[in-house]
Amino acid sequence: MTFLVYRCTADPDYFIITDPAHKDKVSADACPSKGELEEVGEFPEMGKERVAFNEAIAKDAIKNQGFYRIESKTFDPVAQAPGTMP
């Protein structure tokens, strides 16, 4: 399977994952605050090497509802400095 990954523009920590067969059925309605979907890329299956999401769960969700949504709380590239830093 090839995974198509999109990021929610209104909720940048949320990603929508689908496949080519369900691509036309996926919309920003899957995002918590709607907005738009920004294409991240197209990725082949990697098995257990995949770190970002569980492919078995994603494939099952895509089969049942057309997409898989994940939240990545560490996506923010400009996180706040800890209180102990100057």
PyMOL commands that set and color helices and strands:
alter all, ss='L'
color gray80, all
select helices_A, chain A and resi 23-25+28-30+47-49+55-65
alter helices_A, ss='H'
color red, helices_A
select strands_A, chain A and resi 2-8+14-18+37-44+68-71
alter strands_A, ss='S'
color yellow, strands_A
deselect
rebuild
show_as cartoon
